[in-house]
Amino acid sequence: MEILVAEDEVSIREVEIAYLRQATYRIIEADNGQAAIDAFRQGGVDLAIIDINMPLLDGLEVCHWIREVSTIPIIIVTAKDGDTEELRGLQAGADDYIKKPFNPNVLVARVQVLLRRYGHRRLIYDGLIIDPLQMSVMKRGTPIALTTTQFNVLHALASQPDTVLTRDQLIAQVYTDPAGHDIYDRTIDAHIKSVRKLIEDDPARPQYIQTVIGRGYRFGSKTP
């Protein structure tokens, strides 16, 4: 799991990063709002921890921007007293908030809770709704019947939008026991082809699952 830590106070950022790395998370760090957005654009972020008071762009602007393009969990960090900043953060799309000074172990616990919760969250992209709890897919209100493997392929890609997944990565995420199956690159390619036939308006010109030649596949993120 990769976490974006956007915090301009070096001492606080270093403590957050140290505890999160100890919890085995990979970290992308930013010391201002614009750097946070630039880092997010590179893809692969699973959760963002954003300080409200940052230079260039404040945390609320960053939160608004992320929420326009992604459904990842967001934690707002604030030094302000009272309910106003917390309310503004939640209205900007944050899922949780934490006040400075805070126990870094509490921050790690909040991260773990949100990631577990979002692991079962519905994914919504341009008319496509993917529900991992029900293992169901709807497109513009119409149910789409997928096999378990087809669903797992789609969910693996859609849960990491704009991230290129190799065929080996897809095999590891789609099959519970990949070593126990004879699975080849063409097996994944065949599943991608079958999923495209079911979800794309024009499988020859896919808008959801895109081929990245020489690397693998990427789910093209859409505004929820």
Secondary structure, DSSP 8 states (H G I E B T S, - for coil): -EEEEE-S-HHHHHHHHHHHHHTT-EEEEESSHHHHHHHHHTS---EEEEESS-SSS-HHHHHHHHHHH----EEEEE---SSHHHHHHHHTT-SEEEESS--HHHHHHHHHHHHHHHTT--EEETTEEEETTTTEEEETTEEE---HHHHHHHHHHHTSTT--B-HHHHHHHH-S-GGGS---HHHHHHHHHHHHHHH-SSTTS-SSEEEETTTEEEE-----
